[in-house]
Amino acid sequence: MGASLVTTCASPGRVAAAGRIDIAVANAGNAPASVTLLRQTTPGVFAASELAVPDGARRLAIADLNADGVPDLAVVSLVESPC
């Protein structure tokens, strides 16, 4: 995670097919906002990967949103626009 990012939310869940508990972390800040996905490769060992998110990742959740049996990652961004 970059120095100018702020962690705003973390969620445990099964993201990878390995069946282990992974962790998704929402990062907001001045740098390009992202979600850090920490995949548990072996018990207690995690490999990090970054997913770019426009307009800042504020909250996230891991759940089977479309009932296909595969966990989905939902991310909420903050977009401010004048009315």
CORMOBEL-V957954 format. One line per field, one symbol per residue. phi: phi as a letter, one per 40 degrees, with the letter a starting at -180 (. if undefined). burial: b if it has 9 or more other C-alpha atoms within 8 Angstrom, else e. Layout:
phi: ???
burial: ???
//
This chain:
phi: .ccccbcbabacicbcccgccbbbbcbbiccdcabcbbcccadgbbbcabbcbcggcbaaabaccbfbgbcbbbbbbbbbbcc
burial: eeeebebbbbbbbbbeeeebbbbbbbbbbeebbbbbbbbbeeeeebeeeeeebbebbbbbebbbeeeeeebbbebebeeeeee
//
